[in-house]
């Protein structure tokens, strides 16, 4: 069975919609063709020249990288530039490159959730939820068509609230209309006033699914002219956003927690703020560079905030109210390869997905 790159992308973007990526990010297929037949897959945290060579040796024509190799629009490709050289060689070898980055950070079962499982944290909610990602649809349909239309909206991705699916609100009432001589009314006659028993169906949906939901609405609604309304709503989806906050399965003192963290995450070193001689119970996590999460974590009453790339002055921000721990950028994300490999093997058992063996961590330690 031939599997195309677009088939892989469909599953990857069902897992982590590209619309959930941060505005500065560059995710999705950045080099290659959607219609290319996949041989094998190589998964990496960073795309380096050695990783590209590895993909060629392993006959992988599809590379999934966590960190983008292209952030800003390029005006030229110069082979003496190391990043341009990688792009040129990828094109020459028909290797497609796909980026899944902050969109994977933002989903409920994403990077932060993975660490929370390693640390045995009972999850509560996203630390910094994304705003303005929900909309609400209202539409009006004859009573005997309500079930069909409602189910089609559910199938298109509407009506999901946290752990609940098929959520809608339905009110029966009377609709009225009168078409002119150009119309073909579904019920009633042209140029005659008509009243119809209808159901008002309302459903919540993520904004990026609107085109699919609109298509389902127009395909399954019987009216020639469909009455519907779409509203922006301020409700927050606590399962979409950056970071996670939860309760440690077993409360422990700071020394024990740091040893526990080092062992579970297989760390060589840990940087942290001054110990407070208090127990650790409530934990906040942001993988990658996350100093922007220090204040939100404090507001949530966290005992510890775990992230990376914490600057000198950032360690002062907690003012002894919360322990700040920097475990390293690469170290906080190194499991992404295994995470994506497991996902792809379940979806595409006939294709081999390799975790890159190249250590792309640019930071080295001397001891």
C-alpha positions in Angstrom: 0.0 0.0 0.0 1.4 3.3 -1.1 1.4 6.1 1.5 1.8 9.7 0.4 3.2 12.5 2.4 -0.2 14.2 2.5 -1.5 11.0 4.3 1.1 11.4 7.0 0.5 15.1 7.3 -3.3 14.5 7.7 -2.6 12.4 10.8 0.0 14.7 12.2 -2.2 17.7 11.9 -5.1 15.8 13.4 -2.8 15.3 16.4 -1.4 18.9 16.4 -3.3 21.4 14.3 -0.9 23.9 12.7 -3.4 26.6 13.7 -2.3 26.1 17.3 1.3 27.0 16.6 2.6 30.3 17.9 2.5 33.3 15.5 6.3 33.5 15.2 6.6 29.8 14.3 7.0 28.1 10.9 5.3 24.7 11.0 4.0 22.3 8.4 5.5 21.0 5.2 8.3 23.5 4.4 10.2 21.5 1.7 9.0 18.8 -0.6 5.8 17.5 -2.2 2.4 16.5 -0.7 2.1 13.8 -3.3 5.5 12.1 -2.8 5.4 8.4 -1.9 6.9 7.8 1.5 9.8 5.3 1.8 10.8 5.7 5.5 10.6 8.5 8.1 13.3 10.0 10.1 12.4 12.0 13.3 14.7 14.6 14.8 14.7 17.4 17.2 17.0 19.6 15.0 17.8 19.2 11.3 21.6 19.3 10.9 23.8 18.2 8.0 24.6 14.9 9.8 20.9 14.2 10.3 20.3 14.8 6.6 23.2 12.3 5.8 21.6 9.8 8.2 18.2 10.1 6.4 19.9 9.3 3.1 21.7 6.3 4.5 18.4 5.0 6.0 16.4 5.6 2.8 14.2 8.1 4.6 12.6 10.6 2.2 10.5 12.3 4.8 12.1 14.1 7.8 10.0 15.3 10.7 11.9 17.9 12.7 10.7 19.6 15.9 12.7 22.8 15.4 12.2 24.7 12.1 15.2 25.1 9.8 13.4 28.0 8.1 12.0 30.7 10.4 11.8 33.7 8.2 11.2 34.1 4.4 14.4 33.5 2.4 15.6 35.7 -0.5 18.4 33.4 -1.5 19.9 30.0 -1.1 23.7 30.0 -0.8 25.5 26.7 -0.4 28.2 28.2 1.8 25.5 29.0 4.4 25.1 25.9 6.6 21.3 26.0 6.7 20.9 26.8 3.0 23.3 23.9 2.3 20.9 21.5 4.1 17.9 22.8 2.2 19.7 22.4 -1.2 20.8 18.9 -0.4 17.3 17.9 0.8 15.9 19.2 -2.5 18.6 17.4 -4.5 17.8 14.1 -2.8 14.0 14.4 -3.0 13.7 14.6 0.8 10.6 16.3 2.2 10.8 18.2 5.5 8.0 18.7 7.9 8.0 20.8 11.0 5.8 20.1 14.1 6.8 22.5 16.9 4.8 24.8 19.1 1.6 23.3 17.8 2.7 20.0 19.5 3.5 22.0 22.6 -0.1 23.5 22.6 -2.1 20.3 22.5 -3.3 18.5 25.6 -1.4 15.3 24.9 1.6 17.2 23.7 5.2 17.8 25.0 4.3 19.2 28.4 1.9 16.3 29.0 4.6 13.8 28.2 6.8 15.2 30.9 4.0 15.3 33.4 3.5 11.6 32.9 7.2 10.9 33.5 7.0 12.9 36.7 3.8 11.3 37.8 1.8 14.5 37.9 -2.0 14.5 38.0 -2.9 17.0 35.4 -5.3 19.8 36.1 -5.1 22.3 33.2 -3.0 24.1 30.7 -0.9 26.8 32.3 -1.4 29.5 29.7 -4.5 28.7 27.6 -4.8 30.0 24.1 -7.4 32.7 23.7 -10.0 33.3 20.9 -9.9 29.8 19.5 -13.6 28.9 20.0 -16.6 29.9 17.9 -20.3 29.1 18.2 -22.7 28.2 15.3 -26.5 28.7 15.4 -28.6 27.3 12.6 -32.3 26.6 12.0 -33.5 23.4 10.4 -36.9 21.6 9.9 -37.6 19.2 12.8 -37.3 16.1 10.7 -33.9 17.1 9.4 -32.4 18.1 12.8 -30.9 14.8 13.6 -29.2 14.4 10.3 -27.7 17.9 10.3 -26.7 17.7 13.9 -24.8 14.5 13.4 -23.0 15.9 10.3 -21.8 18.8 12.4 -20.5 16.5 15.0 -18.7 14.4 12.4 -17.1 17.6 11.0 -15.6 18.4 14.4 -18.2 20.5 16.2 -19.6 19.9 19.7 -16.5 18.8 21.7 -16.1 20.2 25.2 -13.2 18.8 27.2 -13.9 15.0 27.6 -17.4 15.3 26.2 -18.3 15.0 22.5 -21.7 15.4 20.7 -22.5 18.6 22.7 -25.3 20.8 21.4 -28.2 22.9 22.5 -31.5 22.5 20.7 -34.7 24.7 20.8 -37.8 24.0 18.8 -39.7 27.0 17.5 -41.5 28.4 14.4 -39.6 29.9 11.5 -41.3 31.9 8.7 -40.4 32.9 5.2 -41.8 33.9 1.8 -39.8 33.5 -1.4 -40.2 35.6 -4.5 -40.8 34.2 -8.0 -37.1 33.2 -8.4 -37.1 30.8 -5.5 -37.7 27.1 -5.1 -38.8 26.7 -1.4 -38.1 23.4 0.3 -41.6 23.6 1.8 -44.4 25.9 1.0 -44.9 27.8 -2.3 -43.1 30.7 -3.9 -44.7 34.1 -3.2 -46.7 32.7 -0.3 -46.0 33.2 3.4 -45.0 30.0 5.1 -44.4 29.0 8.7 -42.3 25.9 9.5 -41.6 24.1 12.7 -37.8 24.2 13.1 -35.0 23.3 15.6 -32.4 25.8 16.4 -29.1 23.9 16.8 -26.1 25.5 18.5 -22.7 24.0 18.7 -19.2 25.1 19.8 -16.2 24.4 17.5 -12.5 25.3 17.2 -12.1 28.2 14.7 -9.8 26.3 12.3 -12.6 23.7 11.6 -15.0 26.2 10.3 -14.6 25.4 6.6 -15.2 21.7 7.2 -18.2 22.5 9.4 -19.7 25.0 6.9 -19.3 22.4 4.2 -21.3 19.9 6.3 -23.9 22.5 7.1 -24.5 23.3 3.4 -24.5 19.7 2.3 -27.0 18.4 4.9 -29.4 21.3 5.3 -32.4 21.0 3.1 -33.1 24.8 2.6 -32.3 26.7 -0.6 -31.2 29.6 1.6 -29.7 28.6 4.9 -30.0 30.8 8.0 -27.0 30.5 10.3 -25.0 32.7 12.6 -21.3 32.3 13.7 -20.2 34.1 16.9 -16.8 34.5 18.5 -16.9 33.5 22.2 -14.6 34.2 25.0 -14.8 30.8 26.6 -11.3 29.3 27.3 -10.4 25.8 26.3 -8.2 24.6 29.1 -6.9 21.8 27.0 -5.2 24.0 24.4 -2.3 26.3 25.2 1.3 26.4 26.4 2.5 24.6 29.6 0.8 22.5 32.1 0.1 22.6 35.8 -0.8 19.8 38.1 -0.3 18.0 41.4 2.7 15.8 42.1 1.6 12.2 42.9 3.8 12.2 46.0 4.6 15.5 47.8 8.3 15.8 48.7 10.9 18.2 49.9 12.9 20.3 47.4 16.1 18.2 47.7 14.2 15.0 47.1 12.3 16.6 44.2 15.5 17.7 42.5 17.0 14.3 42.7 13.7 12.8 41.5 13.6 15.2 38.6 17.2 14.5 37.6 16.7 10.8 37.7 13.4 10.7 35.8 14.6 13.1 33.1 18.1 11.6 32.9 19.8 14.9 33.4 23.5 15.7 33.9 22.9 19.1 35.5 20.1 21.2 36.9 20.1 25.0 37.4 17.7 26.3 40.0 16.8 29.3 42.1 17.6 29.4 45.8 15.9 26.6 47.8 13.0 27.7 50.1 13.0 24.8 52.5 9.4 24.0 51.5 7.7 21.0 50.0 6.9 20.5 46.4 3.4 19.6 45.5 2.0 21.9 42.7 4.2 21.7 39.6 4.2 23.9 36.4 6.0 22.9 33.2 6.9 24.6 30.0 9.2 22.6 27.6 11.7 24.6 25.7 12.3 28.3 26.4 9.6 29.2 28.9 10.7 32.1 31.1 7.5 33.9 30.1 5.6 31.3 32.2 7.2 32.2 35.5 4.6 34.8 36.5 1.6 32.7 35.4 3.0 29.8 37.3 3.3 32.0 40.4 -0.2 33.2 40.0 -1.4 29.6 40.0 0.3 29.0 43.3 3.0 26.6 41.9 5.6 25.3 44.2 8.0 24.8 41.3 8.3 25.9 37.7 10.3 23.7 35.3 11.5 25.0 32.0 14.7 26.0 30.2 16.7 29.0 28.9 16.1 30.9 32.1 18.2 34.0 32.2 20.1 35.3 35.3 17.6 38.0 36.2 14.6 35.7 35.6 15.6 33.7 38.6 14.8 36.7 40.8 11.2 36.9 39.6 9.9 34.3 42.0 11.1 36.3 45.0 11.4 33.0 47.0 7.7 32.3 46.4 8.4 29.5 44.0 11.4 27.3 43.0 12.5 27.9 39.4 14.3 25.0 37.7 16.1 25.1 34.4 16.7 21.6 33.0 18.1 22.6 29.6 16.4 23.2 26.3 17.4 20.0 24.5 16.9 18.0 27.7 13.3 19.2 28.1 12.4 18.2 24.5 14.6 15.2 23.7 11.7 12.7 24.2 9.8 14.3 21.2 11.4 11.8 18.8 10.1 8.8 20.8 6.7 10.4 21.2 6.2 11.0 17.4 7.6 7.6 16.5 5.1 5.8 18.8 2.2 7.9 17.2 3.3 7.2 13.6 3.8 3.5 14.2 0.2 3.1 15.4 -1.1 5.1 12.4 1.2 3.6 9.7 2.5 0.2 10.8 3.7 -0.5 7.2 6.2 2.4 7.2 9.4 2.4 9.4 9.9 5.5 11.5 13.4 6.0 12.8 14.5 8.1 15.7 17.6 10.0 14.6 20.7 8.7 16.4 22.4 12.1 16.0 22.8 14.1 19.2 21.9 17.6 18.0 22.3 19.3 21.3 24.6 22.3 20.7 25.2 22.7 24.4 28.0 20.6 25.9 29.1 20.2 29.5 32.6 20.1 31.0 33.0 18.4 34.4 
